[in-house]
């Protein structure tokens, strides 16, 4: 080590570390908030798209006539095809 060079005191080092920790804590908080907002927007968009698609298919849905449907032993529906003339 050269003579005449001074090192930083322990107090100065502590202040620098404290400032670095404070800045990194603020950055991490902002990143977490941004991720949360982004996820909420994605969920809202997905819900809106689901509602749109659901309403589109609800208009196309037609009930099956009751005389064409019977249940088997397991309770599953059997749909019988009818011949059209």
Beta strands, then each sheet from edge to edge (+ up, - down):
strand 1: 69-71
strand 2: 77-79
sheet 1: 1+ 2-
end
